Amino acid sequence: MNERFEGTYFDGRDGRAHAVALRRVGSAHFVVEGDGLRRSGALRSVALTPRLARIARTLEFADGARLQLPADVPIDAWFARQDRLQALVDRLERRAHAVAAAILICVGTLAFGAIWGVPLLADRLASHIPAGVEHALGEQVLASLDRFGVKASGLDQARREELAARFAKLTEGLEGAADYRVEFRDAPGIGANAFALPGGTIVVTDQLIALFCDDREFDAVVAHEMGHEQKHHTLRQTLRGSMIAIVAALFAGDVSSAGAVVVAVPTFLLDSHYSREFEDEADHFALDLLVKHEETPYWFAAAMRSLQAQHPDAGGLAYLASHPPTPQRIELADEAAEAYARQRPLACPDGVCEGERRGKLPCGDERAPADEDDGDLGGDDAPQSCSGHEQ
């Protein structure tokens, strides 16, 4: 067994390098000598850095001195009982199969954390955030809307009060109903849109109101947004995105990026797109809430059709971009409306409730279906205007 190794010694007081020889005395002591210096001591008083690829090994002395040795020196036998874990890691690092397995485990752990771990942690945090903090965050977002071209609503006071009364009726019996309020804004920069803010505020733009021919379509849209608020979707979605960004920043060593995420929360809330899971939960909540208030879920589908009729490609309407009214969602609402009508044959004769448009046509289009012959609703009849509203 080799008992002598050549190395470079640094005394820890200046940067001068000393060419020295390290040798073992007996089984538990060492001697360092050369270049006009000599020191000795017990091996247990010296720490040996772990083996890592081709990086030089270093003996660290208690007084700050260091002795660097070539990476391939077989000195581990001198410290066989010092750290068996390091020896095991070193052996595993030299085996390709072990390295490949370690990479797969790391990738799998990161994927599990991103897909399941982070959302689960974010959801638990969201459920424990005090109501006061959530309300303050919502107020911060509302105050920042002016950066997005939002102005005071152009709706007259009577119209706003009328819609606010409908909104208040829908909140009856909801958890935290006292905190709910609706805010109207003229938003040419955002367009037709509605979104829930933390704390119970629902913002509806004048441009969205203008698309509806019946106030029950307004009820359906705000009921959907109430569903997002009841389930804390906005806060959960924000925390999910923020936590992933923060974790990524910490792995990259860029802690300042994590701080920037927190500062940008209001912008994130306005631009966020809900997950498919959250949209489904809000849809079901809205349909149930409409039925609870004796309104047919037909109006949810009608609102979606009105939006699609205005922008068939969905690209020019903000609400369709952040709340995509897919055919599956409309179909769900139609099925719920049919069930509602079957349970109320007197109020909805022949499966059609009061105010429903024939043939499930979009708002502003009252033409009879092509396979029906109705002299009162011919194809030449002009579509009704959406400038007014029905109740």
matplotlib code that plots the C-alpha trace (Angstrom):
import matplotlib.pyplot as plt

x = [0.0, 1.3, 2.1, 3.5, 1.9, 3.1, 1.0, 0.7, 0.4, -1.2, -0.8, -4.0, -2.2, -0.9, -1.3, 2.1, 2.1, 4.5, 5.5, 5.4, 5.1, 2.4, 3.2, 1.4, 3.0, 1.6, -2.2, -3.5, -1.0, 0.5, 3.5, 3.7, 7.2, 9.1, 9.9, 11.2, 8.1, 7.0, 3.9, 2.3, -0.8, -3.6, -5.5, -8.8, -8.1, -8.0, -11.0, -10.7, -13.0, -15.2, -14.1, -15.8, -14.8, -11.3, -11.3, -8.2, -8.6, -8.0, -7.0, -8.4, -6.6, -8.2, -6.1, -7.3, -4.3, -5.0, -3.1, -4.2, -3.5, -4.0, -7.5, -6.4, -4.3, -5.5, -5.7, -9.3, -7.9, -6.4, -9.9, -11.9, -14.1, -14.5, -17.4, -18.7, -21.6, -19.0, -17.4, -20.7, -21.5, -18.1, -18.6, -22.1, -20.7, -18.3, -21.2, -23.1, -26.3, -26.3, -25.8, -28.6, -30.9, -30.1, -30.9, -34.2, -35.1, -34.2, -36.3, -39.2, -39.1, -39.0, -41.9, -43.9, -43.3, -44.3, -47.4, -48.7, -46.6, -46.6, -50.4, -51.2, -49.0, -50.4, -54.0, -53.3, -51.7, -54.6, -57.1, -55.2, -54.7, -56.7, -59.7, -58.3, -55.1, -57.2, -59.4, -56.4, -54.9, -58.2, -58.2, -54.7, -55.6, -58.7, -56.7, -54.2, -56.8, -56.1, -52.8, -54.9, -57.0, -59.9, -62.1, -65.2, -68.3, -70.3, -73.5, -76.1, -76.6, -80.0, -78.7, -75.8, -78.1, -80.4, -77.6, -76.1, -79.5, -79.5, -76.0, -76.9, -79.8, -77.5, -75.1, -77.8, -76.8, -73.2, -70.3, -68.9, -71.8, -71.3, -67.9, -69.2, -69.7, -69.8, -67.8, -68.5, -65.8, -65.5, -62.6, -61.9, -58.4, -59.5, -62.8, -65.8, -64.6, -65.5, -63.1, -63.2, -60.7, -59.6, -61.9, -65.2, -65.1, -66.4, -65.5, -67.7, -66.9, -69.4, -68.4, -69.6, -72.9, -73.5, -73.3, -76.2, -79.9, -81.2, -80.1, -80.2, -77.2, -75.5, -76.6, -75.0, -71.7, -71.3, -72.5, -69.5, -67.2, -68.7, -67.7, -64.1, -64.2, -66.0, -63.3, -60.4, -59.4, -57.8, -55.6, -54.8, -53.9, -51.7, -49.9, -49.3, -47.7, -45.7, -44.4, -43.2, -41.4, -39.9, -38.7, -37.2, -35.5, -34.0, -32.7, -31.1, -29.7, -31.6, -33.5, -34.3, -36.6, -38.6, -39.2, -40.3, -43.0, -44.6, -44.5, -46.2, -49.1, -51.7, -50.7, -50.7, -54.2, -55.6, -53.8, -54.2, -56.0, -57.8, -57.0, -59.5, -60.2, -61.0, -63.3, -65.3, -65.7, -66.9, -69.3, -71.0, -71.2, -72.8, -75.4, -76.3, -76.6, -78.9, -81.2, -81.2, -82.5, -85.1, -83.3, -82.8, -79.1, -80.2, -79.0, -75.4, -75.4, -77.1, -74.4, -71.7, -73.5, -73.9, -70.2, -69.3, -71.7, -69.9, -66.4, -66.6, -62.9, -62.7, -59.5, -60.8, -62.7, -61.0, -63.6, -63.3, -59.6, -59.6, -62.9, -63.1, -66.7, -66.0, -68.8, -68.5, -69.3, -72.3, -73.5, -73.3, -75.4, -78.0, -78.3, -78.8, -81.4, -83.3, -83.3, -84.5, -87.4, -88.4, -88.7, -91.0, -93.4, -95.9, -93.3, -91.5, -94.1, -92.7, -89.2, -89.0, -88.9, -90.0, -87.8, -85.7, -84.8, -86.0, -83.6, -80.8, -80.0, -77.4, -78.4, -79.7, -80.7, -84.4, -84.6, -86.6, -84.6, -84.4, -86.5, -89.4, -92.2, -93.4, -94.9, -94.3, -90.5, -89.4, -85.8, -86.3, -87.1, -84.5, -82.5, -83.4, -81.1, -79.0, -79.1, -81.9, -82.3, -85.0, -85.7]
y = [0.0, 3.4, 5.4, 8.6, 11.1, 14.3, 17.4, 21.2, 22.7, 26.1, 27.4, 29.5, 32.7, 33.7, 32.4, 30.8, 27.2, 24.6, 21.4, 18.8, 15.1, 13.5, 10.2, 8.1, 7.1, 3.9, 3.6, 6.8, 9.6, 11.7, 13.9, 16.7, 17.8, 19.7, 23.2, 24.2, 23.1, 20.1, 19.3, 16.2, 15.1, 12.5, 11.6, 12.0, 15.7, 16.1, 16.1, 14.7, 16.1, 13.6, 12.2, 14.0, 13.1, 14.4, 17.2, 17.3, 15.9, 18.2, 17.6, 20.3, 21.0, 22.5, 25.7, 26.5, 25.0, 22.8, 20.1, 19.4, 16.0, 14.6, 13.2, 9.7, 9.2, 6.1, 7.9, 6.8, 3.8, 6.1, 7.3, 4.1, 4.7, 8.4, 8.5, 5.3, 7.2, 9.1, 5.9, 4.4, 7.5, 7.4, 3.7, 4.5, 7.5, 5.1, 2.9, 4.0, 2.2, 3.9, 7.3, 6.7, 5.6, 8.7, 10.9, 9.2, 9.5, 13.2, 13.9, 11.9, 13.7, 17.1, 16.1, 14.8, 18.0, 20.2, 18.2, 17.1, 18.4, 22.2, 22.3, 20.4, 22.7, 25.8, 24.7, 24.0, 27.4, 29.1, 27.6, 28.9, 32.5, 34.9, 36.5, 39.9, 39.2, 37.8, 40.9, 43.3, 41.4, 41.8, 45.5, 45.9, 44.2, 46.4, 49.5, 48.5, 48.1, 51.5, 50.2, 48.0, 50.9, 50.5, 53.5, 54.2, 52.4, 54.1, 52.4, 54.7, 54.5, 52.9, 50.1, 49.4, 49.3, 46.9, 44.5, 44.8, 43.8, 40.7, 40.0, 40.4, 38.0, 35.3, 35.7, 34.9, 31.9, 31.7, 31.4, 34.9, 36.5, 39.7, 40.2, 39.8, 42.8, 43.5, 46.2, 47.6, 49.0, 50.4, 48.5, 49.1, 47.8, 44.5, 44.1, 41.9, 40.2, 39.2, 38.0, 37.2, 38.9, 37.5, 38.6, 38.4, 41.2, 40.3, 42.7, 42.9, 45.1, 47.3, 45.5, 42.2, 43.6, 45.0, 41.5, 40.1, 40.4, 39.1, 39.8, 36.2, 35.7, 38.2, 36.0, 32.9, 34.6, 36.1, 32.8, 31.2, 33.8, 33.2, 29.6, 30.6, 32.7, 30.1, 27.5, 30.1, 29.4, 32.8, 32.5, 28.9, 29.4, 32.4, 30.4, 27.5, 29.6, 31.6, 28.6, 26.9, 30.1, 30.5, 26.9, 27.2, 30.5, 28.9, 26.0, 28.5, 30.5, 33.6, 34.6, 38.1, 36.4, 34.8, 38.2, 39.7, 37.0, 38.3, 41.9, 40.9, 39.0, 41.6, 41.4, 37.6, 37.6, 39.7, 37.6, 34.1, 31.3, 28.8, 25.1, 22.8, 21.4, 24.9, 25.8, 22.6, 23.3, 26.8, 25.6, 23.1, 25.6, 28.1, 25.6, 24.5, 28.1, 29.1, 26.1, 27.1, 30.5, 29.0, 30.0, 27.4, 26.5, 27.4, 30.9, 29.7, 28.1, 31.2, 33.5, 31.3, 31.3, 35.0, 35.4, 32.9, 34.6, 37.9, 36.3, 32.8, 32.4, 33.3, 35.2, 38.7, 38.4, 38.5, 36.5, 33.6, 33.6, 33.2, 31.3, 29.2, 28.2, 24.8, 22.8, 20.4, 23.1, 24.3, 20.8, 20.3, 23.4, 22.2, 18.9, 20.6, 22.9, 19.9, 18.2, 21.5, 21.6, 18.0, 18.6, 21.7, 20.7, 23.5, 26.3, 24.8, 23.2, 21.1, 21.4, 25.2, 27.6, 31.2, 33.5, 30.7, 31.4, 28.8, 26.3, 27.4, 30.3, 32.9, 36.3, 38.6, 35.8, 34.8, 33.0, 29.8, 26.6, 25.5, 22.4, 24.3, 26.2, 29.1, 32.0, 34.3, 33.6, 33.5, 33.6, 37.2, 38.5, 40.9, 39.7, 41.5, 44.1, 43.5, 47.2, 46.6, 44.0, 41.6, 40.5]
z = [0.0, -0.9, 2.2, 0.5, -1.9, -3.5, -3.2, -2.8, 0.6, 1.5, 5.1, 5.0, 5.8, 2.4, -1.2, -1.5, -2.6, -1.1, -2.8, -0.1, 0.5, 2.7, 4.4, 6.9, 10.2, 11.6, 10.9, 12.6, 12.1, 9.2, 8.4, 5.9, 5.0, 2.3, 1.1, 4.5, 6.5, 8.5, 10.4, 11.8, 13.6, 13.9, 10.8, 12.7, 13.0, 9.2, 6.8, 3.3, 0.6, -1.3, -4.6, -7.5, -11.1, -11.8, -9.2, -7.0, -3.5, -0.5, 3.0, 5.3, 8.5, 11.6, 11.4, 7.9, 6.0, 3.0, 1.1, -2.5, -3.9, -7.4, -8.0, -8.6, -5.3, -3.4, -0.1, 0.8, 2.6, 5.2, 6.1, 5.5, 8.6, 8.2, 5.8, 4.3, 2.5, 0.5, -0.5, -1.6, -3.7, -5.3, -6.3, -7.7, -9.7, -11.5, -12.7, -15.8, -14.8, -11.4, -13.0, -15.5, -12.7, -10.7, -13.7, -14.2, -10.5, -10.5, -13.6, -12.3, -8.9, -10.7, -12.9, -10.0, -8.1, -11.0, -12.0, -8.6, -5.8, -6.6, -7.4, -4.2, -2.0, -3.8, -3.2, 0.5, 0.9, -0.9, 1.5, 4.5, 3.3, 5.6, 4.0, 4.7, 2.7, -0.2, -0.2, -0.1, -3.1, -5.0, -4.2, -5.5, -8.8, -9.2, -8.6, -11.3, -14.0, -15.3, -16.8, -19.1, -20.6, -18.2, -17.5, -15.4, -16.7, -19.4, -18.3, -16.7, -13.0, -13.2, -15.5, -13.1, -10.1, -12.0, -12.8, -9.3, -7.9, -10.0, -8.9, -5.2, -5.6, -7.0, -4.1, -1.5, 0.5, -0.8, 1.6, 2.1, 0.4, 2.3, 0.5, -3.0, -5.2, -8.9, -10.6, -14.1, -16.2, -19.7, -21.2, -24.9, -24.3, -22.8, -24.7, -23.7, -20.5, -16.9, -14.2, -10.5, -8.2, -4.9, -2.1, -3.9, -6.5, -10.0, -12.8, -15.9, -18.8, -20.6, -23.8, -22.5, -21.3, -24.8, -26.3, -24.3, -25.3, -22.0, -18.5, -17.7, -19.8, -17.5, -14.6, -16.2, -16.8, -13.3, -11.7, -13.6, -12.1, -8.6, -9.1, -9.6, -6.5, -4.4, -5.3, -4.9, -8.5, -9.1, -6.1, -6.6, -10.2, -9.3, -6.6, -8.9, -11.5, -9.0, -7.1, -10.2, -11.2, -7.8, -7.6, -11.0, -10.0, -6.9, -8.9, -11.3, -8.5, -9.6, -6.4, -7.8, -10.4, -7.6, -6.1, -9.4, -9.6, -6.3, -7.5, -10.8, -9.2, -10.2, -13.9, -13.6, -12.3, -15.1, -17.8, -16.4, -18.1, -15.9, -16.2, -17.7, -14.2, -12.9, -15.8, -15.3, -11.6, -12.3, -15.1, -12.8, -10.0, -12.4, -13.7, -10.1, -9.0, -11.8, -11.0, -7.4, -8.3, -10.7, -13.9, -16.6, -17.5, -21.0, -20.3, -19.8, -23.2, -24.6, -23.3, -24.8, -28.2, -28.1, -27.6, -30.3, -32.7, -32.3, -32.7, -34.3, -34.4, -30.6, -31.3, -31.1, -27.9, -24.5, -22.7, -25.2, -24.9, -21.1, -20.8, -23.9, -24.5, -26.1, -27.7, -24.8, -22.3, -24.3, -24.6, -20.9, -20.3, -22.9, -21.2, -17.8, -19.4, -20.8, -17.4, -15.9, -18.4, -17.8, -14.1, -14.7, -17.4, -16.5, -16.6, -19.6, -21.9, -24.7, -23.1, -23.8, -20.9, -21.0, -23.0, -24.7, -28.3, -30.8, -32.3, -29.8, -32.0, -30.8, -29.4, -32.1, -34.5, -34.3, -37.7, -37.6, -38.2, -41.8, -41.3, -39.7, -41.6, -39.5, -41.2, -38.2, -38.1, -41.7, -43.0, -44.2, -40.7, -39.5, -36.4, -33.2, -31.9, -28.8, -27.9, -25.4, -22.7, -21.4, -17.9]

ax = plt.figure().add_subplot(projection="3d")
ax.plot(x, y, z, "-o")
ax.set_aspect("equal")
plt.show()
